[in-house]
Amino acid sequence: MKFLHKGYLAGPIIGALWALVMAVSLGVAISFATGHAARPAVFGALLLGLATGLARAWGGTRWLTDVVAVVVALALMVLGLGALQFGQAFGLEARIVLSIVLAGAVALPLNVILREIQIGALTRHEFEAAVIRFLTGFGYIFFTAIVIIPFYVMVMTSMKSQQELMLNPLDFSIDLSKGWHLFDSYYELMTRFHFGRYLWTSFYVSVLTVLLTLLFSVPGAYAVARLRFAGRKVFSRGILLIYMVPMIVLALPIYIAYSMVGLRNSVFGIVMIYPVTTIPVALYMLQGYFRGLPVEVEEAGLMDGLSRLKVIWKITLPLALPALASVGLYVFMIAWNEFLLAFMLLDDPSKFTLTRGIASLNSSEIPRQHLMAGAVIATVPIMALFLGLERFMTRGLTAGAVKG
């Protein structure tokens, strides 16, 4: 690999690879946004990247890199060798603008990626730093794409009419001229399919699951972390055993047992079984946090005459609020997204949770946009909750990592 430690080789090669990444990314973005094909061309992208990378390594200035990228992108477009091949729906002005946008998307990041690259020999540090910056940028784009694209397709499909989906099922653009009719699928879900009731059922089932989980896991985790009793280590190490067993293995016995005792097809039965899946992981998370709390504070409370229960209530739990909040949020997300048990145990539509209600939409008789709208309704609340409380969740999970 030492032969690559030359600026006139490393710069163009990294530039070519980056241009190819950006051509694919921009082509996908344009196709999704407009509904018209914008295909990346490998040869054109490599030429654009080679020229831009060489300009950066040779000149070492931002303006030269930017100018070369724009000129080469426009020249390739005129010659029909552009890094993006546009369909007939794109006029000349649109092609020029998009070619300039692509040139900027190539040149601006390359100014950062290749900032230490010179035309001559490179040190190992300079070469590896450029490669790491390239891989970092590629990683950001790749993982952002695999997260955003499915959600984007889901949202755009939910705003289509049945006629639009029949005409072009791969058109994920949005027609703003439809106004409020974009949300017809959501309106029908709330009125015709009673998704408001499913939302409420999932909400209070998730809240009850959180309360029951904390009610049992807090004393259990505290006992494992603080008290001394026979079998404590075995219990501590075996907490996650039930969580490691796939739920599909337990689903059939649970179904049979619930059918025998009459708990199948009842929300009460769901509320009883959900904590079974969440208590082990909550115990595991909380015991680590309790071990990280200073034991001297609790000993001081005991010396002041407080009972063990009062020490837990007045001292330990207030100190553990960040952990309790993070565990509660995690358990809420598990209960909100749970599908297998709800699918097996609930048959009455009036008792469906949200995930079970979405499964009922997966039918050839129900338009696909309704299924996508249901998925959006299920995803957005929990996503907003997580993004809003994410910093508290992170703080709670890491606060007990270091004792002191």
N, C-alpha and C positions, 0 to 999 in steps of 0.2 A: 504493500500500500504506500510505500515511501515515494513512488513515482507520482502519486497524486499530490504530494506536498509542494506543488508549484502553483502559483497564483493563476497562471494562464491555463491550467487544467482544472483546478478546483473551482474557480469562479464560474466558468462556462458550464461545467457539469452540474454543479448545484443550481445554477440559474436555470438550466434546461429542465431539471427535475421539478423545480418550483413552478416554472411556467406551465408544465404539464398538470401539476396539481391544481393551479388556479384556473386553467382552462376547463378542466373537468368540473370544478366547483362552480364556476360562473355559468357554464353551460347548463348544469343541472338547475341552478337557481333561476336562470332565465326561462328555462322550459317549464318549471313549476309555476313561476309567477305569471307567465303570459299564455301558457297553453300551446305555444308554438315551439317547434324543435330548434334548438341551438346546440349543434353537435361539436364536441371538441375534436380538433384535428391534431393528431400526434406530431406529424412532421412540422406543421406550422408552429405548434407550441414549443417544440424543441429548438427551432430556429430563433424564435423570439427570446427564449431563455438563454440560449448560447450567446446571442448578441448582447443582451442586457447584462449577463454575468461577466462577460469579457470587458464591457465598458466600465463596469464597476471596479473590476480588478485593475484595469489599465489606467483609468483616470482617477479613481478614488474620490470622486465628487458626486454629490447627490444629483445636482442638476444635469450633469452629463448622462448619468444612468437614466434619469427620467426622460430626457430628450431622445436618447437612443431607443428606449422602449416604445415611445409613442411613434417615432418615425418608422421603426421596423414593423410595428403592429399595423400601421396604416398601409405601408408598402406591401406587406403580405396580403392584406385584405384586397388591395387593388389587383394584385396578381392572382387572386383566387386561391391563395395558400394560407389564408388567415388561420390563427389558432382556434377560431370558432367559425364554423360553417353554419350560416343562417338560412332559414327557409324563405320562401317567397313572401311570407307575411311581413318580413322586416324590410323597410325601405332603406334607401342609401343613408339618410341622416341617422336612422337608428343604428345601422351597421357601423358608421363612423363613431358615434357616441359610445357604443358598446366596445368597440375596439380600443378606444382611448381608456375606457374603464378597465379593461383587461390589462392594458399596458401599465396603468397605475397600480393595479393589484399585483402585478409582477415586480415592478421596479421599487415601489415603496418598501415592501418587506425585504427585498434583496439588499437594499441599502443598510438594513440592520443586520441581516444574516451574514453579509460579506464585509462588514465594516472593518475587519482586521485583515482582509485578504488583499495582498499586493501582487503585482505581476510576477515578481521573482519567487525565490525560494521561501517556503513557509516553515515556521516552527511547528512542532507537534501540537503545541497548545493552540496556535492560531487555527490550524486545520480542524482539530477536534472541536474547538469552540464553534466554528462555522457549521460543522455537521450537527452538533447538538442543537444549535438554534434552528436549523432546518427541520430536524426531527420534532422539535417542540412545536413549531408552527404547523407542521403536518398533523401532529397529534391533536392539536386544538381543532383544526378544521375537520378531521376525520370523526372525532368523538362528538363534536357539535352537530355534525351532519346526521349521524346515526341516531341522535336524540331528537333533533328538530324535524327531520323529514317525515317520520311516521306521524308525529303530532300534527304537522302542517297538512299532510294528506287527510288525516282524520277530520280536522276542522274544515278544510275546504270541501270535502265530500259532504259533510253534514249541511253545508249551505247550498247544495245543488238541488235542482228539481229532478224528478224521475226522467223527464224528457231530456234534460241536459246530460244526465249520466248515460242514457241510451245512445245519444248522438256521439259523444266522445267521453268514454269513461276515464281516459287518461288526462283530461283537461282539468288541471287543478288551479286555474286562475279564478278570480272572483269578479263578479259583475255587480259593481256598486249601484248601478242604476235600478236594481231590484228593490232597493230600500229595505224596509222591514220584512219583506218577503224572503229575505235571506234566512230568516230565523223561523220559517214555517215548520221545519222539522222539529225544532225545539218546542214550539207551541203545541204541535200535535202530540208530542210525547207527554207533555204536562196535562193535556186535556183528555186525549183519547186513551193513552196508555198509562195514565196515573203515575207518572214518574215522580211527582211531588211526594206521593205516599212512600215510594221506594226510598227517596232521599231521607225522609223522616225516620223510616225504619232503620236504615243503615246508620243514621246519626245516633239514635238512642241505643241501638245495639252496641255500637262502638264505644259510646260513653260508659255504658254499663260494664262492658268488657274491661275498660281501663280501670274503673273503680274496683271491680272484683279482683283484677290482677294485682293491683297495688295493695288491696286489703290482705291478700294472702302472701304476696312476695316480700313485702316490707318486713313483717315479723320473721319470716323464714330466712331472708338474707341477713337480717341483724343477728339472728341466732347463730348462723354459720360463721359470721364475721367476728362476733364478740364472745359468745358463750362457749363453755367447754362441756361437752357431753359425749357419751359413747357413740361411735359411728359418725362423728362430725365430718371427718375427712372423707369417708366413703360417700356420705350424703353430698358433700361439696363437689366431689369429682363426678358424681352421678347425676347432677342436676340436669345436664344437657342431654342425657341419654334419650329421654322421651322426645326431645326436640330433634334429635338426629334420625329418628324413625320417620320415614316418609309418611305423610298423612294419607296417601292413597292406600297404604297397608292397613291403617286403622279405620279407614272409611267404612268398609263393609261390616266389621264388628259393631261399629257405632250405629250404623243403619239398622242392623238386626236388633240391637239392644233398644234403640229408640222406638222401633216398631212394636216391640214386646211390651214396653211400659207406657206406650201412648204419647210419647214426646215428639214423635215425628210430625212434621208439618205444623210446628208451633214456634213462635218467636222465643218463648221461654226456654225451649230446648236448645236453640241456637245460643242464647245468652249463657246457658250452662256449659256448653261444650267449647265455646271460643276461648275462655280463660285456660282451658287445659292445654291449648297450644301456645299460649303467651306467658303463662306463669314461669315455666322453666327458663326462658331467656331473660325474663325480668329478674328472676332470682340471681341468675349469673351476673347480670349487669350491676345490680344493686349491691351484691356482696363485695364486689371489688371496690365500689365507692365507699361503703361503710368501713372497710379495712383501711382506707386512706384517711379517714377522719382521725384526728388526734384523740387517743384514748384518755389522755390526761383531762380533757374537758369533761368527759363523762364521769371520771373518777372524782373530780371536784364536786360534781353535782351529787354523787352518792355520799360524799363526806359531809355535804351540807344537809343531809337528811332526806334527800329525794329518793323515792323508790325507783326501781329499774324502769317501770312503765312511765313514770313521770320524767325520768331522764330521757327516755326515747321521745316522748311527746314534746318536751320543752327545750331539749338541747339537740338531739340527734336529727330529728325530722326537719327543724328549721335550717340546720346546716346542710341537709341533704336535698333541699328544694330544687336546686339545679338538676340533680340526678333524677329526682322524681318527675320533674317536668319532661326531661328528655325520654325517660322510659315510658311515660304516659303517652307522649307523642308517637313514639315508635309502636307501642301497642295499638294505639288508635289507627295507625296506618295499616297494621296487619289485619285488624278486624274490618276495617273499611274495604280492603281489597280482597278479603277472603271469598273464595268462589266454590271450592270443591264441596265443603260441608253444606253450604247453602243450596247448592245444586242438588245434592242427594237428599236433603232432609225437608226441603220446602217445595210443595206442589200447589199450594193455594196462592193465586196471584195477589190476594189481599195481604199476604204476609211476606211477600218477596222482599229481600234486600236489594240494593242497587245492582250488585253484580249478577244476582239471579234474574232480575228484571231485564238486564241487558242480554243475557243468554236467551231469554224468551223472544227477543227481537231477531235472533238468527234464524230466520225462516224465509223461504222463497216467496211467501205471500206478503212479506213486509219489505218496503223499499230499503235499499242499502243505506241511504242517507239517514234514516231513522236509527239504524244501528250505530252509525258513526256519531250521530248527535248524542245518543245515550252514552257512548264512550267518553265524549267530551264532558258531559255532565258529571260523570263519575271521576274524571281525572282532574278537572280544574279545581274543585274545592280542596282536595287533599294536596294538590300541588301548591296552591296558595297558602295553605296552612303550613306546609313544610318550609316554603321559602320565607314566610314571615317569622317562623320560630326556629329557623335553622341554626342561628347563632347560639340560641339557648340550648338547643340539642347538643351542639358541639361542645359547649362549655360544660354541660352536665356529664357528657361521656368522658371528658378528659380531666375533669377536676379532681377525680380520685385516683388518677394514674400515678401521682407522686405523693408519698406520705409526707405530712408536715403541716 
